[in-house]
Amino acid sequence: MKRIPFSFFLTLLFFSFGSSLYGFQGIMPTSFGARQAGMGGAFQAVGGSVMDLESNPSHLARLTTPKWEFGTSVHFAKIEYSDSFMDQDPNPSYQNKIVETPRAVFPYMGYIHPVTDRLGIGFALYTQGGGGGLFSNINRIAPGKQTLNDTLGVDVPLGTERKIQEDLKFKFMLTKLTIGAGYRFGNLSVGIGLDLAYAFMEMKKTNMDLSRTIELPGSLAYNSDPAYSYGGKLGFSYELSSNIRVAYSYTLRNVLHMDGQMKVEGENPIIKNESRVSRYMVWPDRHVFGISYRNNSWIFDFDIKFIPWSQSFRTNRFILEQPLLTTPVGLESNVMQMNFRWRDQYCFAFGAEYEWKYGFRFRAGYSYAKTPMTPQGLNPMLGTTNEHHLAGGLGYYTTSGSALHFAIEYAFPKSMKGSESSDWALAHSIFSAKEIQLAQFQFSKSVSVLSLSFGIEKNI
């Protein structure tokens, strides 16, 4: 059986948790729900929405009427990625500058109902992460600087060429169903929620010759089995006075077993090396504290969120049933380990809502969170580099109990340069019996995102 060089598999780094998730704090959106988005995600101590089941179910204890709600957020990302490989010989040198504009749609819906004046229940179904994209015609140098003739073992047109092209295609989705309840003890409300999660992932990496007619060794396709997981959340909120409320919630992590099938293109194009893959990813837990102030016209909220990315996005492994890997020192292996080196993240959000007249409410918000990505873990797809986010929104409430919500949010671009010791850089450096070239590969990434959110709710 032909072995695939280990350096080929390092290019799976950006796939390992599945795609360009168009969230803005690591790979999580700043908010869930159109009203929340208009306030910049600052909603922990506000309540009154079906999406309290996502953030803090204790607010269900204050329901006075049943309500259904549905909506969606559409994220328009702009990913600017550039890299270069510089060699003493100009022939294998290359540069790439790629701009991709993928979109991701995060719908949500749910229903909440007061059972008594102290107890409220409900459910919500929502997409919490996902996306997809395609990077095509990326210039690369062939592994070991081999010519096309050397790679294939036969003479072919353009066979003396040492450059190849790389295509990357991916898709990921994570959806949750939360069933929860909130109960009020005087000024204190307590809520619990049961999270049921579903996820799947598809990805494909294709190496082509420059004529784009021959698929080369190192191409691969991975498809996960449907992944199911369960988790939960616990929320508290307390009325310090008729105007001030504090709240805290904790959401458990989800462990998603994303076993699947991987096909790799070996040196013999007729034979498809195929193996089952054992793999799991962890969707991290989350702590959120919020405080709100309200009067007859205004609502203000300030939130602090903590996400321990370092516990979930430090490393990730693909374990193959067959040893299709050969390490740079010649050892055969069935294990790939990718190092992300993400750091923990604190997120700060401040939002306001002003109730005008004729049923209109105006909203605005701002949030900041230092990206959890590090230069040692940077790659084109996984995670966003954004840190500053500005949002605005509008709500219209009718006398019949219906409401329409609209919000717009912009995540400002931030550029980050990757480390020469990162897995992504090592995957595109030269390892051969004749030479090792590490410092010649340079890369950087910048992401900005424009998000539009729409929502409809109806009191029953």
Disulfide bonds with the S-S distance in Angstrom:
none
